[in-house]
Amino acid sequence: MAGISLVTFAIEYSFFKETPAISHFINIMLYACTGILIYIILKRLLMRYKYDRWYFSLPFVATILYIAHPIHTEVVANIKGRDEIMSLLGSLLSLLVTLKYLETGKSKYLVYSFIYFFLGMMSKENTVTFLAITPISVYFFTNHDLKKNLFTLLPMGLALLLYLVIRQSILGSLAPDIPKELMNNPFLYATISEKFATIFYTLWIYIRLLVFPHPLTFDYYPFHIPIIGWGDIRAFLPFILYLAITGFAVWGFRRKNMYAYCISFYIITLSIASNIVLPVGTFMNERFIYVSSLGFSLMIAYILVVELAGKMKDAGKHRILMASVLLVILCLYAGKTIARNPDWMSDLTLFSHDVKISGDSAKSTCSAGGKMIEESQRLKEEADKNPALKEENDKKIREYRQLSMQYLHQSLKIYPNYVNSLLLMGNAFFEFDKNYDSTMFYYKKILKIDPNNNLVYGNISKIFAGSKDVDLKIRTYEDILQLNPNSYDANYNLGSLYGRFKNNIPAAINFLEKAIKIKPSLEAYKDLGVAYGFAGQFEMSIKMSENALLMNANDADVMMNIGMNYRALGNLAKANEYFNRARQINPKLQAGN
């Protein structure tokens, strides 16, 4: 659930409609507020560390390192990333007012804690980790009584409970569903052993991206991250590393060691997105480390500000060295962020760039292929409106079409049953070449996987709307029935086609009856009423038509059909009654005369 961020989007839309610049600006402002809040909180927590200059202080250096880190580009540049920003804001505000309560004893701060924590939870569930981070932060950096410290968890616990009640009332269950589709469950075909080996590989990548944030990509779906086993050093060494740092955090907990706090912050806040606690639907994502990177930034700042000062007796030289190292880090961070931001300008720029990084991902190649199709369509429409652009656009269209097919083939090579790629491949064959056979080849593959895929049926209807080849339509829908005998669309369309174009009334009635059993609908009842009328079964025709009227009491065509059936039965009074009712609705109808 990301309720609060969706509310903000709705408010923006009501005032500014679709104006991405406004949304980006709001994200930037919220991110700036996050930095200010982090600085304020760290100043309260780190009062034991004294500094001559505020801009060389531990709170400021940690904050500036966090705000500048390129790993946050996705959260800020992607409008949807607002849920992450607002979740952290709610978490930090709850921590801040908790500190104020402990300092003043004023109960109003507990009320504020409840409100902020609840708003954080309603933004994103990551907020729940601050149930641990808040008391740990108080324990490490203040001398407040343990009992009083734990008491401050009460309003946050109540906020969590309220959130869970709301969540269950909307979703019906607190337990997350485990999808049976690879793009939403990357460990679908992995053993338990492989799952956890791969998870520790991703946990290593998180550390690598914090230290060296390159390359960055939106896509860590199968199989940009490969499934690996414990025999792979990429799983075994990260496991040892995390075991070691966790052990150190436990050892340093009683000693209130700064490194122990930073590690604890990192591990606790990352845990909920690690796939160890709960499935998150993908191997990993850069936005998942948005909060955890604060622990990393604080650790680097501590090394620069405190540890270096302990090693160097000359304060002036320490400041020069610290400023030099910090300047280099910030320049590298800024360079990477500036280089990465243009990739997020649009879906086209993002997908076409990141597919070169995540070329082994079925999702990335599918997204890039789909976007190339859209772009070629846009360029064609643009050239149709302005013939002067035709030559230039045609060249780009050929390039985009070639790339789209290349990417979609690659996506299906990675994951042959990827429904989105199969659908786009079918769409591409129709859009580019009007190749019905190839289009239907891919659509039928989808129906073997998902017999009730509404997008396939909708696309087939749109395609056939421009075709006069009745035999092709009948052949296609009969093939679909082989895959899905309970397809309403196939049965209804076959009934309609056999009746209207082949004059095969028995076949029409057979298919329309099956369609109604699957899904009673106005269109099926209307057509079946007509079919029974042509078959001379006038009473059945009236019955089916009356069923249609129950769905739409003002359908004049149905009334006319009932009138003609009554006339065929010799009941002229009833016939005229329905003819008159029909003409009251539509005076142009003359069939009853």
ROTI-499509 format. One record per residue (C-alpha): residue in one letter; y, x, z. Coordinates in steps of 0.5 Angstrom, whole numbers, plus 2048, in hexadecimal, padded with zeros to 3 digits. Each point is the difference from the previous one (the first is absolute). Layout:
ROTI-499509
AYXZ...
END
This chain:
ROTI-499509
M800800800A8078037FEG8047F9802I807803802S8008057FAL7FF7FA7FBV8057FC804T8058057FFF7FE8007F8A8017F8800I807801803E8028057FBY7FD7FC7FAS8047FA803F8078047FFF7FF8057FBK7FA7FD7FCE7FC8067FDT804806801P7FC806802A806804801I8017FC806S7F9801803H8008077FFF807801804I7FD7FC806N7FA804800I805806800M8047FD806L7FA7FE804Y7FD8077FFA807803802C7FF7FC806T7F9802802G803807800I8067FF805L7FB7FC804I7FB806800Y806804802I8027FC806I7F97FF803L7FE8087FFK807801804R7FD7FC805L7F9803800L8028077FFM805801806R7FD806803Y8018047FAK808802800Y8048037FAD8068037FFR8027FC7F9W7FD7F97FFY7FE8027F8F7FB805803S7FE7FB805L7F87FE800P8027F97FFF8048017FAV7FC8057FDA7FA7FC800T8047FA7FEI8028037FAL7FA8037FEY7FD7F9800I8057FD7FCA8008057FBH7F88017FFP7FE7FE7F9I7FA7FC802H8057FA802T8027FF7F9E7FB7FB7FEV8027FC806V8078007FFA8008007F8N7FB7FB800I8037F9802K7FA7FD803G800806805R8057FD804D7FA7FD804E7FF807802I807801802M8017FA804S7F9801804L803807802L8077FD802G7FD7FB804S7FB805803L806805802L8047FA802S7FB7FE805L7FF807803L807801801V8017F9804T7FA802804L804807802K8067FC801Y7FC7FB805L7FD806803E806803801T8047FA803G7FB7FB802K8037FB7FCS7FB7FA7FEK8047FE7FAY7FD8077FDL7F97FD801V8027FA7FCY8038047FAS7FA804800F7FC7FA7FFI8057FE7FAY8008077FDF7F9801800F7FE7F97FEL8058017FAG7FC8077FEM7FA7FD800M8027FA7FCS8028067FBK7FA804800E7FA800805N801808801T8057FE805V7FA7FF805T7FF807800F806801805L7FC7FC805A7FE807801I8068047FET8057FD804P7FC802807I7FE8067FES8078027FEV8037FE807Y7FA804803F8018067FCF808801801T8027FC806N7FE7FF807H8007F9801D7FA7FD804L7FA7FF7FCK7FF7F9803K8077FE7FEN7FF8037F9L7F97FC7FFF8047FA802T8058017FAL7FA7FE7FBL8007F9803P8057FD7FBM7FD8047FAG7F97FE802L8037F8800A8038027F9L7FA8027FDL7FC7FA803L8057FB7FDY8008047F9L7F87FF800V8007F9802I8057FF7FAR7FC8047FBQ7F97FD802S8047F97FFI8028027F9L7FA8047FEG7FB7FD804S7FC806802L802807804A7FB8047FDP8028037F9D7FB7FE7FAI7FD8057FDP8018007F9K7FA8007FBE8048047FAL801807800M8088007FFN8007FC806N7FB804804P7FF8077FDF7FA802805L7FC7FA7FCY7FB8047FDA800806806T7FB801805I803800807S7FF807801E8048017F9K8057FB802F802804807A8008077FCT8057FD7FBI8047FE805F801807803Y8018027F9T8067FB800L802802807W8018077FDI8047FE7FAY8057FD805I801807804R8018037F9L8057FB7FEL804801806V8008087FFF8008007F9P8037F97FDH7FD8017F9P7FE7FD7FBL8027F9803T7FD7FA7FDF8007F8801D7F88007FFY7FA803804Y7FB7FA7FEP7F98027FDF7FF8057FEH806804800I7FD801807P7F98027FFI7FA7FD804I7FE807804G7FA801805W800805806G7FD8057FCD8078017FDI805805803R8067FB7FFA7FD7FB805F7FD805805L806805801P8057FA801F7FB7FD805I800806804L8078017FFY8017F9803L7FB801806A804806802I8077FD800T7FD7FA803G7FD804806F806804800A8047F9801V7FB7FE806W801807803G808800800F8007F9802R801801807R8048067FFK8057FC7FCN8008057FBM8047FF7FAY7FB8017FBA7FB7FC803Y8057FA800C8028017F8I7F88007FFS7FF7FA804F8067FD7FCY7FD8027F9I7F97FE802I8027F9803T8057FE7FBL7FB8027FAS7FA7FD803I8017F97FEA8018027F9S7FA805800N7FB7FB7FEI7FC802806V8037FB804L8017FA7FBP7FF8007F8V8068017FDG7FE7FE7F9T8018077FDF7FE807802M807802802N8088007FEE806804801R8037FA804F7FB800805I802806803Y8087FE800V7FF7FF808S7FC806801S8048057FDL8057FF806G7FB804804F7FF8057FBS8088017FFL801800808M7FB806800I8038047FAA8077FF804Y7FD802807I7FD8067FCL8078027FDV8047FE806V7FC801806E7FB8057FFL8048057FBA805800806G7FB802805K7FE8067FBM8078027FFK805802805D8068007FCA8027F97FFG8058027FAK7FA8037FCH7FC7FA802R8057FB7FEI8018047F9L7F88007FFM7FF7F9802A8067FE7FBS7FD8047FBV7F97FD800L8037F9801L8048017FAV7FA8027FCI7FC7FA802L8057FB7FFC8028037F9L7F98007FEY7FF7F9803A8067FD7FCG7FE8037FAK7F97FD800T8037F9802I8068017FBA7FA8017FAR7FC7FB803N8057FA800P8017FF7F9D7F87FE7FFW8017FA805M8067FE7FBS7FB7FB7FDD7F97FE7FFL8008037F9T803807803L7FB800806F7FA7FE7FDS8018057FAH801806804D7FB7FE806V7FA7FF7FBK8018087FEI7FF801808S7FB7FB801G7FC8007F9D7F97FF804S8027F9803A7FE7FA7FDK8067FC803S8058067FDT7FE8007F9C7FF7F8800S8077FF802A8038057FBG7FC7FD7FBG8027F9802K808802800M7FF8047F9I7FE7F97FDE8067FC804E8058067FDS7FD7FF7F9Q8017F9800R807800803L8028057FAK7FD7FC7FBE8047FA802E806804801A7FF8027F8D7FF7F97FEK8077FE803N8038077FDP7FD8027FAA804807800L7FC802806K7F97FF7FCE7FF8077FDE801803807N7FC7FB804D7FA8007FCK7FF807801K8017FF807I7FB7FA800R7FB8047FCE800805806Y8007FB805R7FA7FC7FDQ7FC8077FFL801802807S7FF7F9803M7F98007FDQ7FF807802Y8017FF807L7FC7F9800H7FA8047FDQ801805806S8017FB805L7F97FC7FEK7FD8077FFI801801808Y7FE7F9802P7FD7FC7FAN8007F9804Y808801802V8027F87FEN8078027FFS7FF8067FBL7FB7FB7FCL8057FB800L8068047FEM7FB8037FAG7FE7F97FEN8087FF800A8018067FCF7FB7FF7FAF8047F97FFE807802801F7FF8067FCD7FB7FE7FAK7FF7F9801N7F8802801Y7FD7FA803D7F9803800S802806804T8057FC805M7FA7FB801F7FB806801Y804802806Y8027F9803K7F87FF800K7FF806804I8057FD805L7FC7FA800K7FA803802I803803806D8047FA802P7FE7FA7FCN8067FC803N8058057FEN8067FB7FFL8048057FCV7FB8017FBY8007F97FEG8077FF800N8018067FBI7FA7FD7FCS8047F9800K8068047FEI7FD8047FAF7FC7FA7FDA8077FC800G8028047FAS7F98007FDK7FD7FB7FBD7F9803800V7FC7FA803D7FA8047FFL802806804K8037FC806I7F97FC800R7FC806800T804804805Y8007FA805E7F87FF7FFD800808802I8047FE806L7FB7FB802Q7FA805800L804804805N8037FA804P7FC7F97FFN8057FE805S8068017FCY8057FA800D8048047FBA7FA8017FBN7FD7F9801Y8077FC7FFN8028047FAL7F98007FDG8007F8801S8078007FDL7FE8047FAY7FA7FD7FEG8037F9800R8078017FDF7FE8057FAK7F88007FFN8007F8802N7F9802804I8027FA805P7F9801804A802807801A8077FF802I7FD7FB805N7FB804803F805806801L8067FC803E7FB7FC805K7FE807802A807802801I8027FA804K7FA802804I803807801K8077FD801P8037F97FFS8068017FCL8057FB7FDE7FF8047F9A7F87FF800Y8007F9802K8057FE7FAD7FC8047FBL7F97FD803G8037F9800V8028017F8A7F98037FFY7FC7FA803G8057FC7FCF7FE8037F9A7F9800802G8007F8801Q7FF801807F8067FC802E7FF7FE807M7FF807802S8068027FCI8047FB804K7FD803807M8028077FES8077FE7FEE8017FC806N7FE807804A8058037FCL8057FB802L7FF801808M8028077FEN8067FE7FCA8027F8801N8068017FBD7FC8037FAA8017FC7FAD7FB8037FBV7FA7FE805M8037F9801M8007FF7F8N7F8803800I7FE7FB805G8047FA7FCM7FC8027FAN7F9800804Y8027FA803R8017FD7F9A7FA8037FDL7FC7FC805G8047FA7FEN8047FF807L8077FF7FCA8037FE807K7FF807803A8018047FAN8077FD7FFE801801808Y7FF8077FFF8048017F9N8067FD803R800804806A7FF8067FCR8067FE7FCQ8047FF806I7FF807801N8018037F9P8037FA7FBK7FE8057FAL7F97FE801Q7FD7FB7FBA7F9801800G7FF7F9803N8037FC7FB
END
